[in-house]
Amino acid sequence: MDIMAWLGTLPGAAAQGLVWGLMAIGVYITYRILDVADLTVDGSIATGAAVCAVLVTNGVNIWIAMLCALLAGALTGTVTGLIHVFFGIPAILSGILTQLMLWSANLIILGGKANLGLPRLKFGDKLLISSDVAVSNGKIFITLGILAAFAAVVILGLYLFLGTKFGAAVRATGNNLNMSRAQGINTNFTKIVGLAISNGVVALAGSLLVQQQGGASVDMGRGAIVYGLAAIVIGEALCARFNTPYVVKQICVLCGGIIYWFVYQTVIFLGLPTEYFKMLSALVVALFLGLPYVRKQYFSKAKKEVKKNA
């Protein structure tokens, strides 16, 4: 393997990892903090991308377009929350239903077309990041700085929110639903707000992704939950032995997204056929999810037997 050529692919992989790591932070809000299995993200990331793409192609300022994308994502999460709370449908099924609805909604947003390409714009012209930057001209590092800044703002915002009284109520809802209700917390409302925030962050990542890829499509979010879970489990493995606060865990999740895309890029560089990529993603998630159980179930017992026989 040509090491220098491989190293040259890593900045691009890091950029991908930052975008998907930001998306994974949105997944982390529901999966770990709220303790809700939300599959809306496969649709909401595409919604954020579609809204941003349509607005930009119609001359809307990129900042406004990204804000609208975030609000659209928050709306999708709200829909999932309302279905779950008012109809008593389990959260995982509510997410699936919203995800199915979003496929049609995204198609409508894109004007009935499955794809919408962004106009070829120069770096920094109407777009924050661009799909045609190269390592050779150094602009990829500007893109990395912009993406890192977005991630820092999101992590800081979530840190401040979770430190508020209402943020504590959201965390309490995920920790112990029945006890939260007994303490007078409106858990239905905290669930809806948590789902809205989560999918708002996911859609914001989608608005960055569409700029990075140069276009939006109705199925660009397919498998997003797998990428998000991969980043989460890798990030949690980084700080598994430490009692870390939420803000550090979110940084680890972001780093998990980058590590995942480094692995992904390495596999691509080695020439693995593209039809195996989804299988690889699922295996990586299964491996990291299963490692804590395997370590506890088998290796802990083996250590106890060794100490017993010593």
C-alpha positions as CSV (number, residue, x, y, z in Angstrom):
1,M,0.0,0.0,0.0
2,D,1.3,3.5,-0.9
3,I,1.4,5.1,2.5
4,M,1.7,8.7,1.1
5,A,-1.2,8.2,-1.2
6,W,-3.3,6.8,1.7
7,L,-2.3,9.7,3.9
8,G,-3.5,12.0,1.2
9,T,-7.0,10.6,1.4
10,L,-7.3,11.2,5.2
11,P,-8.2,14.9,5.1
12,G,-11.2,14.2,2.9
13,A,-12.2,11.3,5.2
14,A,-11.8,13.6,8.2
15,A,-14.2,16.1,6.5
16,Q,-16.7,13.3,5.9
17,G,-16.2,12.1,9.5
18,L,-16.9,15.5,10.9
19,V,-20.2,15.8,9.0
20,W,-21.4,12.3,9.9
21,G,-20.0,12.7,13.5
22,L,-22.2,15.8,13.8
23,M,-25.1,13.7,12.7
24,A,-24.2,11.1,15.2
25,I,-24.4,13.7,18.0
26,G,-28.0,14.2,17.0
27,V,-28.5,10.4,17.2
28,Y,-26.7,10.4,20.6
29,I,-29.4,12.7,22.0
30,T,-32.2,10.2,21.5
31,Y,-30.2,7.0,21.7
32,R,-28.3,7.7,24.9
33,I,-29.7,10.8,26.6
34,L,-33.4,10.3,25.9
35,D,-33.1,6.5,25.7
36,V,-35.3,6.4,22.6
37,A,-34.6,4.3,19.5
38,D,-35.4,6.9,16.7
39,L,-35.1,5.9,13.1
40,T,-36.4,9.2,11.8
41,V,-32.8,10.3,11.1
42,D,-32.6,8.3,7.8
43,G,-35.3,10.7,6.5
44,S,-34.5,13.9,8.4
45,I,-30.9,14.1,7.2
46,A,-32.2,14.0,3.6
47,T,-34.9,16.6,4.5
48,G,-32.2,19.0,5.8
49,A,-30.2,18.4,2.6
50,A,-33.2,18.9,0.3
51,V,-34.4,22.1,2.0
52,C,-30.9,23.6,1.9
53,A,-30.3,22.6,-1.8
54,V,-33.7,24.0,-3.0
55,L,-33.2,27.3,-1.1
56,V,-29.6,27.8,-2.3
57,T,-30.4,27.1,-5.9
58,N,-33.2,29.7,-5.7
59,G,-30.7,32.4,-4.5
60,V,-31.4,32.2,-0.7
61,N,-28.4,33.1,1.6
62,I,-26.7,29.9,2.8
63,W,-27.0,30.8,6.4
64,I,-30.8,31.2,6.1
65,A,-31.0,28.0,4.1
66,M,-29.1,26.1,6.8
67,L,-31.4,27.6,9.5
68,C,-34.4,26.5,7.5
69,A,-32.9,23.0,7.2
70,L,-32.4,22.8,10.9
71,L,-36.0,23.9,11.6
72,A,-37.3,21.4,9.0
73,G,-35.4,18.7,10.8
74,A,-36.8,19.8,14.1
75,L,-40.3,19.6,12.6
76,T,-39.7,16.0,11.5
77,G,-38.6,15.1,15.0
78,T,-41.7,16.8,16.4
79,V,-43.9,14.7,14.1
80,T,-42.2,11.5,15.4
81,G,-42.8,12.7,19.0
82,L,-46.4,13.5,18.4
83,I,-47.1,10.1,16.8
84,H,-45.3,8.4,19.7
85,V,-47.0,10.4,22.5
86,F,-50.5,10.9,21.3
87,F,-51.1,7.6,19.5
88,G,-49.2,5.4,21.9
89,I,-47.1,3.9,19.1
90,P,-43.6,2.7,20.2
91,A,-40.9,5.2,19.4
92,I,-39.0,2.9,17.0
93,L,-42.2,2.4,14.9
94,S,-43.0,6.1,15.1
95,G,-39.6,6.8,13.6
96,I,-40.2,4.3,10.8
97,L,-43.5,5.8,10.0
98,T,-42.1,9.4,9.9
99,Q,-39.2,8.1,7.8
100,L,-41.6,6.7,5.3
101,M,-43.5,9.9,5.1
102,L,-40.4,11.9,4.7
103,W,-39.4,10.0,1.5
104,S,-42.5,11.4,-0.2
105,A,-42.0,14.8,1.5
106,N,-38.4,15.0,0.4
107,L,-39.5,14.2,-3.2
108,I,-42.0,17.0,-3.1
109,I,-39.4,19.4,-1.7
110,L,-37.0,18.5,-4.5
111,G,-39.8,19.4,-7.0
112,G,-40.7,15.8,-7.9
113,K,-37.1,14.9,-8.8
114,A,-35.0,12.3,-7.1
115,N,-31.9,14.4,-7.3
116,L,-31.0,18.1,-7.3
117,G,-27.5,19.3,-8.0
118,L,-26.1,22.5,-6.6
119,P,-24.6,24.9,-9.1
120,R,-20.9,24.8,-9.6
121,L,-19.8,27.6,-7.3
122,K,-16.3,28.7,-6.3
123,F,-15.1,27.9,-2.8
124,G,-16.7,30.4,-0.4
125,D,-19.1,31.7,-3.0
126,K,-22.6,31.3,-1.6
127,L,-21.6,28.0,0.0
128,L,-19.7,27.5,3.3
129,I,-17.9,24.4,2.0
130,S,-17.5,23.0,-1.4
131,S,-17.3,19.6,-3.0
132,D,-14.4,20.4,-5.3
133,V,-11.7,21.4,-2.8
134,A,-8.4,19.5,-3.0
135,V,-5.6,18.8,-0.5
136,S,-3.1,20.3,-2.9
137,N,-4.5,23.8,-2.7
138,G,-5.0,23.6,1.1
139,K,-8.7,24.5,0.9
140,I,-9.7,21.2,2.4
141,F,-8.1,22.4,5.6
142,I,-10.4,25.5,5.5
143,T,-13.3,23.1,5.1
144,L,-12.1,21.0,8.1
145,G,-11.9,24.2,10.2
146,I,-15.4,25.3,9.3
147,L,-16.8,21.8,10.0
148,A,-14.9,21.6,13.3
149,A,-16.3,25.1,14.3
150,F,-19.9,24.0,13.5
151,A,-19.4,20.8,15.6
152,A,-17.9,22.9,18.5
153,V,-20.9,25.3,18.4
154,V,-23.4,22.4,18.5
155,I,-21.6,20.6,21.3
156,L,-21.4,23.9,23.3
157,G,-25.1,24.6,22.7
158,L,-26.1,21.2,23.8
159,Y,-23.8,21.5,26.9
160,L,-25.5,24.7,27.9
161,F,-29.0,23.3,27.2
162,L,-28.5,20.1,29.2
163,G,-27.2,22.2,32.1
164,T,-30.5,24.1,32.3
165,K,-33.5,23.0,34.4
166,F,-35.4,21.8,31.4
167,G,-32.3,20.1,30.1
168,A,-32.0,18.2,33.4
169,A,-35.7,17.2,32.9
170,V,-34.8,15.7,29.5
171,R,-31.9,13.8,31.0
172,A,-34.1,12.6,33.8
173,T,-36.7,11.4,31.3
174,G,-34.1,9.2,29.7
175,N,-32.6,7.9,33.0
176,N,-35.9,6.9,34.7
177,L,-39.2,7.6,33.0
178,N,-41.4,6.6,35.9
179,M,-39.4,8.5,38.5
180,S,-39.5,11.6,36.3
181,R,-43.3,11.4,36.1
182,A,-43.4,11.0,39.9
183,Q,-41.4,14.2,40.2
184,G,-43.9,16.1,38.1
185,I,-42.0,16.2,34.9
186,N,-44.1,16.3,31.7
187,T,-42.2,13.4,30.1
188,N,-44.3,13.5,26.9
189,F,-43.2,17.1,26.3
190,T,-39.5,16.4,27.1
191,K,-39.6,13.5,24.6
192,I,-41.0,15.6,21.9
193,V,-38.5,18.4,22.5
194,G,-35.6,15.9,22.6
195,L,-36.7,14.3,19.3
196,A,-37.0,17.8,17.8
197,I,-33.5,18.8,18.9
198,S,-32.0,15.5,17.8
199,N,-33.4,15.7,14.3
200,G,-32.7,19.4,14.0
201,V,-29.0,18.6,14.6
202,V,-29.2,15.7,12.1
203,A,-30.8,18.0,9.4
204,L,-28.1,20.6,10.1
205,A,-25.6,17.9,9.3
206,G,-27.6,17.2,6.1
207,S,-27.3,20.9,5.1
208,L,-23.5,20.5,5.4
209,L,-23.5,17.2,3.6
210,V,-25.3,18.5,0.6
211,Q,-22.7,21.2,0.1
212,Q,-19.9,18.6,0.6
213,Q,-21.5,16.2,-2.0
214,G,-22.6,18.9,-4.4
215,G,-26.3,17.9,-4.5
216,A,-29.2,16.3,-2.7
217,S,-31.2,13.1,-3.3
218,V,-34.2,11.6,-1.7
219,D,-32.3,8.5,-0.6
220,M,-29.0,10.1,0.6
221,G,-29.9,9.3,4.2
222,R,-30.3,5.6,3.6
223,G,-28.2,3.9,6.3
224,A,-27.6,7.1,8.2
225,I,-28.6,5.4,11.5
226,V,-25.9,2.8,11.0
227,Y,-23.2,5.5,10.6
228,G,-24.6,7.3,13.6
229,L,-24.5,4.2,15.8
230,A,-21.0,3.3,14.5
231,A,-19.7,6.7,15.6
232,I,-21.5,6.4,19.0
233,V,-20.1,3.0,19.8
234,I,-16.6,3.9,18.7
235,G,-16.8,7.2,20.6
236,E,-18.0,5.4,23.8
237,A,-15.2,2.9,23.4
238,L,-12.7,5.8,23.6
239,C,-14.0,6.9,27.0
240,A,-15.4,3.6,28.3
241,R,-13.1,3.4,31.3
242,F,-13.8,7.0,32.4
243,N,-16.8,8.6,34.1
244,T,-17.0,11.5,31.6
245,P,-19.6,14.3,31.4
246,Y,-21.9,14.6,28.4
247,V,-19.8,17.2,26.7
248,V,-16.8,14.9,26.6
249,K,-18.9,12.0,25.4
250,Q,-20.2,14.1,22.5
251,I,-16.6,15.0,21.6
252,C,-15.8,11.3,21.6
253,V,-18.8,10.6,19.4
254,L,-17.5,13.2,16.9
255,C,-14.1,11.6,17.0
256,G,-15.8,8.2,16.6
257,G,-17.3,9.5,13.3
258,I,-13.8,10.5,12.1
259,I,-12.3,7.2,13.1
260,Y,-15.1,5.3,11.3
261,W,-14.5,7.3,8.1
262,F,-10.7,6.7,8.3
263,V,-11.5,2.9,8.4
264,Y,-14.0,3.4,5.6
265,Q,-11.6,5.3,3.5
266,T,-8.9,2.7,4.1
267,V,-11.2,-0.1,2.9
268,I,-11.9,2.0,-0.2
269,F,-8.2,2.6,-0.8
270,L,-7.5,-1.1,-0.6
271,G,-10.0,-1.7,-3.4
272,L,-12.8,-3.6,-1.6
273,P,-15.9,-3.8,-3.9
274,T,-18.4,-1.1,-3.1
275,E,-21.3,-3.6,-2.7
276,Y,-19.6,-4.7,0.6
277,F,-19.7,-1.3,2.2
278,K,-23.1,-1.6,3.9
279,M,-22.1,-5.0,5.2
280,L,-18.9,-3.5,6.5
281,S,-20.8,-0.7,8.3
282,A,-23.2,-3.2,9.9
283,L,-20.3,-5.5,11.0
284,V,-18.4,-2.5,12.6
285,V,-21.5,-1.5,14.6
286,A,-22.1,-5.1,15.7
287,L,-18.5,-5.5,16.7
288,F,-18.3,-2.4,18.9
289,L,-21.8,-3.0,20.3
290,G,-20.9,-6.6,21.2
291,L,-17.4,-6.1,22.6
292,P,-18.6,-4.9,26.1
293,Y,-20.8,-8.0,26.5
294,V,-18.2,-10.4,25.2
295,R,-15.6,-8.8,27.5
296,K,-17.9,-9.1,30.5
297,Q,-19.3,-12.5,29.7
298,Y,-16.2,-14.4,28.7
299,F,-13.0,-12.6,29.7
300,S,-14.2,-11.5,33.1
301,K,-15.1,-15.1,33.9
302,A,-11.8,-16.3,32.6
303,K,-9.9,-13.9,34.9
304,K,-12.0,-15.1,37.9
305,E,-11.1,-18.7,37.1
306,V,-7.4,-17.9,36.8
307,K,-7.5,-16.0,40.2
308,K,-9.5,-18.9,41.7
309,N,-7.0,-21.5,40.6
310,A,-4.0,-19.4,41.5
